[in-house]
Every structure is written in structure tokens, then in C-alpha cells.
């Protein structure tokens, strides 16, 4: 198992380019199963979760052709539909939640699919009800094997229908969309997720010949077609990485430029960080963050303490609340961070408190951060990354801390951030990967 050794306190400077979006990649790569023609992808992030999915697709018989560091062509001419009963499928799919995204396209094209027990972050309960109930509305029958922790789905009688989702699940929406594009009839999905990831998937599917209307809204209309064809697709910048770099620049008192940030797709992310007092200049598709002596947390109009909480798009993404929390440590002011969606995502704050942060963990969902205003520095400690986002939040804290910090279980960070140690070292960070 690897670890990062970080000696903090250095100001960073320079330019860093945002990687391709992880969550988008886990959706659009699965769309290759919908056609026997080739699809070429650009700006594919070279990270553990995405590479695990690519390995799964290759094991299923999909041809993978590398076009460069972040480009590849996939073609699903000969798909091994029996692969899901192979023990290696369960082993690989258990490492990541993204494997559930195979079900929708498999149902659409082959009328059967399997869904394993989700892997990925241990951030609380992540049920599959939205996926399964949506498939049921389309006419899918399912059976659950408790011994194998595996759903078996029969899509032999699928038909377009009206679906009202109990929650605007991003992966649930994407999975149901992919199941519906080749299903006879018209499907309406109400309360659909409208995150940029889902929009990008729908745009790709339309380029492949699908008929999807309402993209970017919470009501999608999908008219089933006979077949789909090949296409070419470029992934957006990873909004979570962009937000992470904004917070990192502020807490380390650094001047940074984030290149190719897909600014028009960031929603309220820039304004949320501005509410912490962080200045930024947007030039074209780049974001420049100047070094600030002080950043002051805003208050609400009535003078009450600022609350930042997660909400389905176009609200603030839950994946950046850990970064907001860490960034606020050295701000001037107080903020309440309210993580509504996942009940275990704030438990990493005990390490930040050990480092010297002033944080009150109110309950599993809420934490109050009282900014140190740079009057005291954090101190380096040894810690373990519990999940992708908390891991990067701890990494950012370590970059601002005095002394040496060691972060274990960095495989969690590698799942979502491409060569993060090399890219930060190029900015002046004292970070090295150790065994």
C-alpha cells in the first residue's frame, strides 16, 4: 500500500491543467456497449477507477485502442455476455461503484444484465433502488442472489413508459437513459438528474443516433430507436478537481492558474468559493486565483453565519463539501458545512482537528468551521485517506501545514486524481510517493 509524504508550508505557483471528468467517464465509456461500431473518446482521465472500468470492458471482449495518453477508441463488436458470472468480474467490479453503469446498455442491446454490490467510497448507504425501480418501470424483471450479492435482470419485455424517480440520482438517471434509448416507444423520465455528466452522456447518445430531448432539464424524453452507431466524444474538465485546486490555492496562499476548466459547466462552484472570500479571475476557459493575504467568509444578508450545503444540480455538488470545509480552516470567519446526502463523509474532520483546525462536528451531517485567519498554522501528522474526496481534502491540509505529514491508503486518492503528486510537485509542492 502506498503513502504520500508531504512537507507543507510551501507557496505554490504556476499553471495546472484540469483532468477529464471522472464521473462523466464512468458513464460515457459504458455507452460503447450500445453499438457494434467504434467510439473514440478524448480527455479520458488516467485514474484508477476509470482504468478499472476499461479493464472490465476489455475482459467483456471490447476492443481497446489507445490513441495517446488520454485518448482511446472502444468497439463492442463481440461482447461476452457470460462474463458477469466470472469470479474476476465480481472482484474487479467490487472496487468501484461505476460497474453498475454496465446494466443499462446491456439491457438495451442484449436484454439481460447483472449488477454487482457497489464498491467505491465508504461514505454511507448508496442503494440501487433508483436503478432497479426505473428498470422495472421499463418492464425489466429482476432476481437478487444474496450469496453472490448480484442482481440478475431480464429485459425481454421492455417498453417505453413514464418514470418518476424517487430521487434525482445521477448514475440512476444515466443508467435508465441508456436502457431506454434502444427500447421501443417513448420514455419520459421525471425528476431526472441534470448534472453536466448526464448532459454529456445524452449529447453523446444523440451523436450516436439516439433521440433524447430535454437535455439539461429534469424531464427527459427518450424516443427509442432501432440501432446506434459510432461517434467521437470529448470529456469535460473534472469540476471536482477544479474546485479542489481553487481551495488548495487559497489555503496555501498561492497564485495558480487552472487551465481548460470547462468554466461554462461549473455552475455555482466558483460563486460558492467566492462566498469564502476567494478571489478569482476567469479568462476564457481558464481560472486565475491570486495569492491572498486574507480571505473573509461572507455572511448571509441578515448577518447570520454562512451555511454551505449540498444539493442536486444546479445546486452545490456534495463531492466538494470536503474541500470547502478544509479551505475554510484558514479563512477569516465562520461557516456551517451541511453534508445532507451521505452520513459518513464528515468523519475525517477528527484528523483536521488533530492538525490544529477549529472545527465542531455537530453530528454526522454538520460541522462548524471557525477560521484561523492564518494566525496559527496546521501541524503535520500521520493520517489515512478514507475516500477520494476526504483524501484530497487531507492532502490540501497537509500542503498548508507546518512539518511532515504522511497520508496512507492513497489508492483512494488515485481513484479520482491523475498523477496528483507529480502535478503538485511541478507547482512547488514538497510531496513524494512512498511504499
C-alpha positions as CSV (number, residue, x, y, z in Angstrom):
1,X,0.0,0.0,0.0
2,X,1.3,3.4,-0.9
3,X,1.5,6.7,1.0
4,X,2.2,10.3,0.4
5,X,4.9,12.1,2.4
6,X,4.3,15.9,2.4
7,X,6.3,18.7,3.9
8,X,3.9,21.6,4.0
9,X,4.2,25.3,4.2
10,X,5.4,26.0,0.6
11,X,3.6,28.5,-1.5
12,X,2.7,27.0,-4.9
13,X,2.8,28.8,-8.2
14,X,2.3,28.1,-11.9
15,X,-0.3,26.5,-14.1
16,X,-2.1,23.3,-13.8
17,X,-4.5,21.7,-16.3
18,X,-7.7,20.1,-15.2
19,X,-8.1,16.4,-16.0
20,X,-11.1,14.9,-17.7
21,X,-14.2,14.4,-15.6
22,X,-14.1,11.1,-13.7
23,X,-17.9,10.8,-13.2
24,X,-18.5,11.6,-16.8
25,X,-16.0,9.0,-17.9
26,X,-17.7,6.2,-15.9
27,X,-20.9,6.9,-17.7
28,X,-19.9,7.6,-21.3
29,X,-17.4,4.7,-21.6
30,X,-20.3,2.3,-20.8
31,X,-22.2,3.7,-23.8
32,X,-19.9,1.8,-26.1
33,X,-21.9,-1.3,-25.3
34,X,-24.9,0.2,-27.1
35,X,-23.4,-0.3,-30.6
36,X,-21.0,-2.5,-32.5
37,X,-19.3,0.5,-34.1
38,X,-16.3,2.3,-32.7
39,X,-16.4,5.3,-30.4
40,X,-13.4,7.5,-29.8
41,X,-13.0,9.3,-26.5
42,X,-10.8,12.3,-25.8
43,X,-9.6,13.8,-22.4
44,X,-10.1,10.5,-20.7
45,X,-8.7,10.7,-17.1
46,X,-5.9,8.3,-16.4
47,X,-7.1,7.3,-12.9
48,X,-7.7,4.1,-11.1
49,X,-11.5,4.0,-11.3
50,X,-11.6,4.7,-15.0
51,X,-8.8,2.2,-15.8
52,X,-10.6,-0.5,-13.8
53,X,-13.7,0.1,-15.8
54,X,-11.7,0.0,-19.1
55,X,-10.2,-3.4,-17.9
56,X,-13.7,-4.7,-17.2
57,X,-14.8,-3.7,-20.7
58,X,-11.8,-5.3,-22.2
59,X,-12.5,-8.5,-20.3
60,X,-16.0,-8.4,-21.8
61,X,-14.5,-8.6,-25.3
62,X,-14.5,-4.9,-26.2
63,X,-11.5,-3.9,-28.3
64,X,-9.5,-1.1,-26.8
65,X,-7.2,1.0,-29.0
66,X,-5.0,3.7,-27.3
67,X,-4.7,6.9,-29.2
68,X,-2.4,8.7,-26.8
69,X,-2.1,9.5,-23.1
70,X,-5.8,10.5,-22.7
71,X,-7.5,9.3,-25.8
72,X,-8.8,5.8,-26.8
73,X,-11.2,4.1,-29.2
74,X,-13.5,1.3,-28.0
75,X,-15.5,-1.1,-30.1
76,X,-18.0,-3.6,-28.7
77,X,-18.4,-5.9,-31.7
78,X,-18.0,-9.2,-29.8
79,X,-19.3,-8.9,-26.3
80,X,-19.1,-11.8,-23.9
81,X,-22.4,-11.6,-22.1
82,X,-21.4,-14.6,-19.8
83,X,-18.6,-12.6,-18.3
84,X,-20.8,-11.5,-15.4
85,X,-20.7,-15.0,-13.9
86,X,-16.9,-15.0,-14.0
87,X,-15.3,-14.6,-10.5
88,X,-12.9,-11.9,-11.9
89,X,-15.9,-9.7,-12.7
90,X,-17.1,-9.7,-9.1
91,X,-13.6,-9.0,-7.9
92,X,-12.9,-6.1,-10.2
93,X,-16.4,-4.6,-10.0
94,X,-16.3,-4.6,-6.2
95,X,-13.6,-2.0,-6.3
96,X,-15.8,0.7,-7.9
97,X,-19.4,1.8,-8.0
98,X,-19.2,2.7,-11.7
99,X,-19.7,-1.0,-12.6
100,X,-23.4,-0.5,-12.1
101,X,-23.4,1.6,-15.3
102,X,-22.9,-1.5,-17.4
103,X,-26.5,-2.6,-16.7
104,X,-28.4,0.0,-18.7
105,X,-26.6,-0.5,-22.0
106,X,-26.6,-4.3,-21.6
107,X,-30.4,-4.4,-21.1
108,X,-30.9,-2.1,-24.1
109,X,-28.8,-4.2,-26.5
110,X,-28.7,-7.7,-25.1
111,X,-32.0,-7.7,-23.0
112,X,-30.2,-9.0,-19.9
113,X,-27.7,-7.7,-17.4
114,X,-26.2,-8.1,-14.0
115,X,-25.5,-5.6,-11.2
116,X,-22.9,-6.4,-8.5
117,X,-23.0,-5.0,-5.0
118,X,-21.5,-1.5,-5.5
119,X,-17.9,-0.8,-4.5
120,X,-16.2,2.6,-4.2
121,X,-16.2,5.0,-1.3
122,X,-17.4,4.1,2.2
123,X,-19.3,7.3,2.7
124,X,-22.7,5.9,3.8
125,X,-25.5,3.9,2.3
126,X,-25.7,4.0,-1.5
127,X,-28.7,2.0,-2.6
128,X,-29.5,0.8,-6.0
129,X,-33.3,1.3,-5.7
130,X,-33.4,4.1,-8.2
131,X,-31.7,2.0,-10.9
132,X,-33.8,-1.2,-10.2
133,X,-37.1,0.6,-9.9
134,X,-36.5,2.5,-13.1
135,X,-35.7,-0.6,-14.9
136,X,-38.8,-2.3,-13.5
137,X,-40.9,0.6,-15.0
138,X,-39.4,-0.3,-18.4
139,X,-40.6,-3.9,-17.9
140,X,-37.4,-5.5,-16.6
141,X,-37.7,-8.4,-14.2
142,X,-35.0,-8.9,-11.6
143,X,-33.7,-11.5,-9.2
144,X,-31.3,-10.9,-6.3
145,X,-28.8,-13.6,-5.3
146,X,-27.9,-12.9,-1.6
147,X,-25.0,-15.3,-1.6
148,X,-23.4,-13.7,-4.6
149,X,-24.7,-10.1,-3.8
150,X,-25.7,-9.9,-7.5
151,X,-28.8,-8.6,-9.3
152,X,-29.8,-10.5,-12.4
153,X,-32.0,-8.5,-14.8
154,X,-34.3,-9.8,-17.6
155,X,-35.2,-7.1,-20.2
156,X,-37.0,-9.3,-22.7
157,X,-40.3,-7.3,-22.4
158,X,-39.0,-3.7,-22.2
159,X,-41.3,-0.9,-23.4
160,X,-41.2,2.9,-23.2
161,X,-43.0,4.3,-20.2
162,X,-43.4,7.1,-17.7
163,X,-40.9,7.1,-14.9
164,X,-40.9,9.4,-11.9
165,X,-37.7,9.0,-10.0
166,X,-37.8,9.0,-6.2
167,X,-34.5,10.9,-6.2
168,X,-32.6,12.7,-9.0
169,X,-29.8,10.1,-8.9
170,X,-27.0,10.9,-11.4
171,X,-26.0,7.3,-12.0
172,X,-29.6,6.1,-11.8
173,X,-30.7,8.6,-14.5
174,X,-27.8,7.7,-16.7
175,X,-28.4,4.0,-16.4
176,X,-32.1,4.3,-17.2
177,X,-31.4,6.7,-20.2
178,X,-29.0,4.1,-21.7
179,X,-31.6,1.3,-21.2
180,X,-34.3,3.4,-22.8
181,X,-32.5,4.6,-26.0
182,X,-33.0,1.3,-27.8
183,X,-36.3,0.4,-26.2
184,X,-39.4,0.6,-28.3
185,X,-41.7,3.5,-27.5
186,X,-41.3,6.8,-25.7
187,X,-39.9,7.1,-22.2
188,X,-40.3,10.2,-20.0
189,X,-38.0,10.4,-17.0
190,X,-39.3,12.9,-14.5
191,X,-37.1,14.2,-11.6
192,X,-34.1,13.3,-13.7
193,X,-30.6,14.4,-12.7
194,X,-29.4,17.2,-14.9
195,X,-25.7,17.3,-13.9
196,X,-23.2,18.1,-16.7
197,X,-22.2,14.4,-16.6
198,X,-25.7,13.4,-17.6
199,X,-25.9,16.1,-20.2
200,X,-22.7,15.0,-21.8
201,X,-23.9,11.4,-21.9
202,X,-27.1,12.4,-23.6
203,X,-25.2,14.5,-26.1
204,X,-23.0,11.6,-26.9
205,X,-26.0,9.3,-27.3
206,X,-27.7,11.8,-29.7
207,X,-24.5,11.9,-31.8
208,X,-24.7,8.1,-31.9
209,X,-28.3,8.4,-33.3
210,X,-30.4,8.4,-30.2
211,X,-33.5,10.7,-29.8
212,X,-33.3,12.4,-26.5
213,X,-35.0,15.8,-25.7
214,X,-34.9,17.9,-22.6
215,X,-31.2,17.7,-22.1
216,X,-30.2,19.9,-19.1
217,X,-33.6,19.8,-17.5
218,X,-35.2,17.4,-15.0
219,X,-37.6,16.0,-17.6
220,X,-36.1,13.8,-20.3
221,X,-38.0,12.5,-23.3
222,X,-36.4,9.5,-25.0
223,X,-37.8,8.0,-28.2
224,X,-36.4,4.6,-28.7
225,X,-34.5,3.9,-32.0
226,X,-33.6,0.7,-33.8
227,X,-29.8,1.0,-33.5
228,X,-27.0,3.3,-32.7
229,X,-23.7,4.0,-34.5
230,X,-20.2,5.2,-33.7
231,X,-19.2,8.7,-32.7
232,X,-16.5,10.9,-31.2
233,X,-16.6,12.5,-27.8
234,X,-14.5,14.8,-25.7
235,X,-15.0,14.8,-21.9
236,X,-15.4,18.0,-19.8
237,X,-12.8,19.0,-17.2
238,X,-13.4,17.5,-13.9
239,X,-15.3,20.1,-11.9
240,X,-14.3,18.4,-8.6
241,X,-10.7,18.7,-9.4
242,X,-11.2,22.4,-10.5
243,X,-12.8,23.1,-7.1
244,X,-10.1,21.3,-5.3
245,X,-7.4,23.4,-6.9
246,X,-9.3,26.6,-6.1
247,X,-9.4,25.6,-2.4
248,X,-5.8,24.5,-2.5
249,X,-4.6,27.8,-3.9
250,X,-6.5,29.8,-1.2
251,X,-5.3,27.8,1.9
252,X,-1.7,27.6,0.7
253,X,-1.6,31.3,0.0
254,X,-0.7,30.6,-3.6
255,X,-1.2,32.1,-7.1
256,X,-2.4,29.5,-9.5
257,X,-3.9,29.3,-13.0
258,X,-6.2,26.4,-13.8
259,X,-6.2,25.7,-17.5
260,X,-9.1,24.2,-19.5
261,X,-11.6,24.3,-16.6
262,X,-14.8,24.0,-18.6
263,X,-15.9,27.2,-16.9
264,X,-19.4,27.3,-18.5
265,X,-20.2,23.9,-16.9
266,X,-19.1,24.7,-13.4
267,X,-22.5,26.1,-12.3
268,X,-22.4,27.7,-8.8
269,X,-19.0,26.3,-7.9
270,X,-17.0,29.5,-8.5
271,X,-19.5,31.6,-6.6
272,X,-19.6,29.2,-3.7
273,X,-15.8,29.5,-3.3
274,X,-16.2,33.3,-3.7
275,X,-18.5,33.2,-0.7
276,X,-15.5,32.0,1.3
277,X,-13.7,35.2,0.2
278,X,-11.6,33.7,-2.5
279,X,-10.8,36.0,-5.4
280,X,-10.6,34.5,-8.9
281,X,-10.4,35.8,-12.4
282,X,-11.9,33.9,-15.3
283,X,-10.1,34.4,-18.6
284,X,-11.6,32.4,-21.4
285,X,-11.7,28.8,-20.2
286,X,-9.1,29.4,-17.5
287,X,-9.3,30.4,-13.9
288,X,-6.7,32.5,-12.2
289,X,-6.5,32.6,-8.4
290,X,-4.2,35.3,-7.0
291,X,-2.4,34.9,-3.7
292,X,-4.4,36.4,-0.9
293,X,-3.1,37.5,2.5
294,X,-6.6,37.0,3.9
295,X,-9.9,35.7,2.6
296,X,-13.0,36.6,4.5
297,X,-16.1,34.3,4.8
298,X,-19.3,36.2,3.8
299,X,-22.4,36.2,6.0
300,X,-26.0,36.0,4.9
301,X,-27.8,39.3,4.2
302,X,-29.3,39.3,7.7
303,X,-25.9,38.9,9.3
304,X,-26.2,35.2,10.2
305,X,-23.5,32.6,9.8
306,X,-23.0,31.3,6.3
307,X,-24.2,27.8,5.6
308,X,-22.9,25.8,2.6
309,X,-24.8,22.6,1.8
310,X,-25.0,20.1,-1.0
311,X,-28.0,19.9,-3.3
312,X,-28.8,18.2,-6.6
313,X,-27.6,20.1,-9.7
314,X,-27.7,23.0,-10.3
315,X,-27.1,23.1,-6.5
316,X,-23.6,22.6,-5.0
317,X,-22.1,19.2,-5.5
318,X,-21.6,17.0,-2.4
319,X,-18.2,16.0,-3.8
320,X,-16.7,19.4,-3.0
321,X,-18.0,19.9,0.6
322,X,-14.9,18.3,2.0
323,X,-12.8,20.8,0.0
324,X,-14.9,23.7,1.2
325,X,-14.5,22.6,4.8
326,X,-10.7,22.4,4.6
327,X,-10.4,25.7,2.7
328,X,-12.4,27.5,5.5
329,X,-9.8,26.4,8.1
330,X,-7.5,29.4,7.3
331,X,-10.3,31.8,6.4
332,X,-11.4,34.8,8.5
333,X,-14.9,33.9,9.8
334,X,-17.2,31.0,10.5
335,X,-19.1,28.7,8.2
336,X,-21.5,25.8,8.8
337,X,-20.9,22.9,6.3
338,X,-24.0,20.7,6.0
339,X,-23.5,17.4,4.2
340,X,-27.0,16.2,3.5
341,X,-26.6,13.2,1.2
342,X,-24.0,11.0,2.9
343,X,-23.8,10.3,6.6
344,X,-20.2,9.3,6.8
345,X,-18.4,12.0,4.7
346,X,-17.5,14.4,7.6
347,X,-15.9,11.8,9.9
348,X,-12.4,12.7,8.5
349,X,-12.5,16.1,10.4
350,X,-11.0,14.4,13.5
351,X,-7.7,14.4,11.6
352,X,-8.1,18.1,10.8
353,X,-8.8,18.9,14.5
354,X,-5.6,16.9,15.4
355,X,-3.8,19.1,13.0
356,X,-5.0,22.2,14.9
357,X,-8.1,23.2,13.0
358,X,-11.0,24.7,14.9
359,X,-14.0,22.5,13.9
360,X,-17.0,21.4,15.8
361,X,-18.6,18.2,14.4
362,X,-22.2,18.7,15.4
363,X,-23.5,15.4,14.0
364,X,-22.7,13.1,11.1
365,X,-24.0,15.7,8.7
366,X,-22.9,19.1,10.0
367,X,-19.7,20.7,11.0
368,X,-18.9,24.3,12.1
369,X,-15.5,25.6,11.0
370,X,-14.1,28.6,12.8
371,X,-11.4,30.1,10.6
372,X,-7.8,30.5,12.0
373,X,-7.2,33.5,9.7
374,X,-3.6,32.4,9.3
375,X,-2.9,33.4,12.9
376,X,-1.9,29.8,13.5
377,X,-0.7,27.1,11.1
378,X,-1.7,23.5,11.0
379,X,0.8,20.9,12.1
380,X,1.7,17.8,10.1
381,X,0.5,14.4,11.3
382,X,0.1,10.8,10.1
383,X,-3.3,10.0,8.7
384,X,-5.3,7.7,6.4
385,X,-7.4,8.6,3.4
386,X,-11.0,7.2,4.0
387,X,-12.3,8.1,0.5
388,X,-11.4,10.0,-2.6
389,X,-12.7,13.5,-1.6
390,X,-11.7,13.3,2.0
391,X,-8.3,12.1,0.9
392,X,-7.7,15.1,-1.3
393,X,-9.0,17.4,1.5
394,X,-6.4,15.9,3.9
395,X,-3.8,16.3,1.2
396,X,-4.7,20.0,0.8
397,X,-4.5,20.5,4.6
398,X,-1.1,18.8,4.6
399,X,0.2,21.2,1.9
400,X,-0.7,24.1,4.2
401,X,0.6,22.5,7.4
402,X,4.0,23.0,9.1
403,X,6.2,20.0,9.2
404,X,5.8,16.5,7.7
405,X,2.5,14.8,7.1
406,X,2.1,11.2,5.9
407,X,-1.2,10.1,4.2
408,X,-1.8,6.3,3.9
409,X,-4.2,4.5,1.7
410,X,-3.6,6.8,-1.2
411,X,-5.1,4.3,-3.6
412,X,-8.3,6.1,-2.7
413,X,-6.9,9.4,-4.0
414,X,-5.5,7.7,-7.1
415,X,-9.0,6.5,-7.9
416,X,-10.0,10.1,-8.8
417,X,-7.0,12.2,-9.3
418,X,-4.5,11.7,-12.2
419,X,-0.8,11.7,-11.1
420,X,-1.7,14.2,-8.4
421,X,1.8,14.0,-6.7
422,X,3.6,14.8,-10.0
423,X,1.4,17.6,-10.9
424,X,1.6,19.3,-7.5
425,X,5.3,18.8,-7.3
426,X,5.5,20.8,-10.6
427,X,3.9,23.7,-8.8
428,X,6.4,23.6,-6.0
429,X,4.8,21.2,-3.5
430,X,7.1,19.0,-1.4
431,X,5.4,15.7,-2.0
432,X,6.6,12.2,-2.7
433,X,5.1,8.8,-3.1
434,X,6.5,6.2,-0.8
435,X,5.9,2.5,-0.1
